[in-house]
Amino acid sequence: MEETKKVIEKIVEGIQEKKGSKIVVVDMSQLENYVCQYFVICEGKSNTHVAAIADSIKDYVREQIRVKPFAVDGVINSQWIAMDYGEIIVHVFQPEYRQFYNLESLWADAVLTEIPDLD
């Protein structure tokens, strides 16, 4: 559990490194039917920004604690990039796609923690 929390911490730092915004950590570990233990959700302003945030997460987590994602999907159009870190799935959205899919409301019975933007 401590290792998972450390990975989440480094994911958040990687997001903040590229000024990703509206970060939410969704803790689903207390739910009966969950797909993983945590979601980390954030957004970037454009497809270039979303791709830069995802690259920053991947590089930062690998450099800081030597953990790599099992898979990354959505890089081609960079509207919504999903990164699989096993017990943690990272979702980097453009604002309109985040609003459309509204993952936070789908998992509203989980514990949602908002991370304040640095700026």
C-alpha positions in Angstrom: 0.0 0.0 0.0 2.9 2.4 0.8 4.4 1.7 -2.7 1.0 2.6 -4.3 0.8 5.8 -2.4 4.4 6.7 -3.5 3.5 6.0 -7.1 0.4 8.3 -6.8 2.6 11.0 -5.2 5.1 10.9 -8.1 2.3 10.8 -10.7 0.8 14.0 -9.2 4.3 15.6 -9.2 4.7 14.6 -12.9 1.3 16.2 -13.7 2.2 19.4 -11.8 5.6 19.5 -13.6 3.7 20.3 -16.9 1.0 22.4 -15.2 -1.7 19.8 -15.5 -4.8 21.0 -13.7 -7.9 19.9 -11.8 -6.2 16.8 -10.4 -8.5 14.3 -8.6 -7.4 11.1 -6.9 -10.2 8.6 -6.8 -9.8 5.9 -4.1 -11.9 2.9 -5.0 -10.2 0.5 -2.6 -13.2 0.3 -0.3 -15.7 -0.5 -3.0 -16.8 -4.0 -3.8 -16.5 -4.0 -7.6 -13.6 -1.8 -8.7 -11.4 -2.0 -11.8 -8.3 -0.9 -9.9 -7.6 0.7 -6.5 -7.0 4.3 -7.7 -7.7 6.6 -10.6 -5.7 9.8 -11.0 -7.6 12.2 -13.2 -6.3 15.5 -14.6 -6.6 17.7 -17.7 -4.5 19.7 -20.1 -5.6 22.5 -22.4 -4.9 20.9 -25.8 -3.8 17.7 -27.4 -0.2 18.9 -27.2 -0.6 19.7 -23.5 -2.2 16.4 -22.8 0.6 14.5 -24.5 3.2 16.6 -22.7 1.6 15.8 -19.3 1.5 12.1 -20.1 5.1 12.1 -21.1 6.0 14.0 -18.0 4.2 11.4 -15.8 5.9 8.5 -17.5 9.4 10.1 -17.3 9.0 11.5 -13.8 7.8 8.3 -12.2 10.4 6.2 -14.0 13.3 8.6 -13.0 12.1 9.1 -9.4 11.1 5.6 -8.4 11.9 3.4 -11.4 8.3 2.4 -12.1 7.0 2.2 -15.7 3.4 2.0 -16.9 2.2 -1.4 -18.2 0.4 0.3 -21.0 -0.4 3.8 -22.4 -3.3 4.4 -24.8 -4.8 7.4 -26.6 -1.5 9.1 -27.5 -2.3 9.3 -31.2 -5.1 11.9 -30.8 -4.2 12.9 -27.2 -7.8 13.8 -26.3 -7.8 11.3 -23.5 -4.7 9.4 -22.6 -5.0 6.4 -20.2 -1.9 5.1 -18.4 -2.0 1.7 -16.6 0.2 1.5 -13.5 -1.5 -1.7 -12.3 -3.5 -0.7 -9.2 -3.5 2.9 -10.5 -5.0 4.1 -13.8 -4.1 7.7 -14.8 -6.5 9.6 -17.1 -5.2 12.8 -18.8 -8.1 14.6 -20.6 -8.8 17.6 -22.6 -11.5 19.5 -20.7 -14.4 18.7 -23.1 -13.6 15.0 -23.0 -13.3 15.0 -19.2 -16.7 16.7 -18.9 -18.3 14.3 -21.4 -17.0 11.1 -19.7 -17.3 12.5 -16.2 -15.5 9.7 -14.5 -15.7 11.4 -11.1 -19.5 11.0 -11.1 -19.3 7.4 -12.3 -17.3 6.6 -9.2 -19.0 9.1 -6.9 -19.3 6.5 -4.1 -15.5 6.3 -4.0 -13.3 8.7 -1.9 -12.4 11.7 -4.1 -9.5 13.9 -3.2 -8.9 17.1 -5.1 -5.3 18.3 -5.4 -5.1 22.1 -5.7 -3.6 23.6 -8.8 -0.1 25.0 -8.2 -0.9 28.2 -10.2 
